[in-house]
Amino acid sequence: MKEELIEKITNLCGKDSSKVVNSLYMEGLLDNNSIRNYLIRKDFDECLGKKDYELIKHIFIDLSNKYNISVRQVQRVVYDYMKKVSESVNTK
């Protein structure tokens, strides 16, 4: 998972991102669940961004298989994050 996170952050921020991610990971500031949850949300957003995206339930099933967790866990990761984001937008 760490390599996938490095790849995604490098695409966003540039070449030196891998050093930052490795440092944060080695210092214990990034844990596996946080990384996994970020990657799940990022993959979910990418699937929705495609013009020929599948039904949402199929996206959840695919992510469940990719990360070897239950469909319900994937849904919780995505929906709990969406709830937090919408609450912070509504309070402004």
C-alpha positions as a printed Julia matrix, in Angstrom:
92×3 Matrix{Float64}:
   0.0    0.0     0.0
   2.83   2.38    0.77
   4.09   2.21   -2.83
   0.64   2.97   -4.22
   0.32   5.95   -1.88
   3.75   7.2    -2.96
   2.74   6.91   -6.6
  -0.5    8.84   -6.11
   1.12  11.59   -4.04
   4.03  11.85   -6.49
   1.5   12.39   -9.29
  -0.05  15.21   -7.25
   3.03  16.85   -5.73
   6.14  15.89   -7.69
   9.22  13.68   -7.5
  10.34  14.34   -3.92
   7.04  13.1    -2.47
   8.35   9.57   -1.95
  10.91  10.85    0.56
   8.2   12.65    2.51
   5.88   9.63    2.57
   8.71   7.3     3.61
   9.73   9.67    6.41
   6.17   9.99    7.7
   5.69   6.23    7.53
   8.98   5.48    9.32
   8.15   7.99   12.07
   4.8    6.27   12.64
   2.76   9.28   11.54
   1.04   7.27    8.81
  -0.63   4.01    9.71
  -1.84   1.28    7.36
  -5.54   1.94    7.96
  -5.21   5.64    7.15
  -3.3    4.86    3.98
  -5.8    2.18    2.96
  -8.77   4.48    3.62
  -7.21   7.28    1.59
  -6.54   4.93   -1.32
 -10.08   3.54   -1.17
 -11.59   7.04   -1.31
  -9.22   8.04   -4.12
 -10.05   4.9    -6.15
 -13.77   5.45   -5.55
 -13.56   9.05   -6.78
 -11.59   7.96   -9.85
 -14.22   5.33  -10.69
 -17.0    7.91  -10.39
 -15.03  10.33  -12.56
 -14.98   7.95  -15.5
 -17.7    8.56  -18.03
 -18.46   4.86  -18.33
 -18.48   4.11  -14.6
 -20.26   1.07  -13.31
 -23.05   0.89  -10.82
 -21.86   2.08   -7.43
 -22.42  -1.36   -5.92
 -19.99  -2.83   -8.46
 -17.4   -0.21   -7.54
 -17.75  -1.21   -3.89
 -17.38  -4.89   -4.79
 -14.27  -4.22   -6.88
 -12.67  -2.15   -4.1
 -13.57  -4.83   -1.58
 -11.71  -7.4    -3.65
  -8.74  -5.09   -4.27
  -8.19  -4.29   -0.59
  -9.34  -7.67    0.75
 -12.0   -6.22    3.06
 -15.77  -6.55    3.14
 -18.06  -4.49    0.94
 -19.57  -3.0     4.09
 -16.15  -1.8     5.25
 -15.56  -0.09    1.91
 -18.97   1.58    2.14
 -18.21   2.81    5.67
 -14.87   4.28    4.59
 -16.48   6.17    1.69
 -19.74   7.22    3.35
 -18.22   8.22    6.7
 -15.74  10.46    4.88
 -18.5   11.97    2.72
 -20.51  12.66    5.87
 -17.56  14.45    7.51
 -16.93  16.54    4.41
 -20.58  17.55    4.03
 -20.8   18.47    7.73
 -17.75  20.71    7.47
 -19.15  22.4     4.35
 -22.53  22.96    6.03
 -20.98  24.58    9.1
 -19.22  27.31    7.09
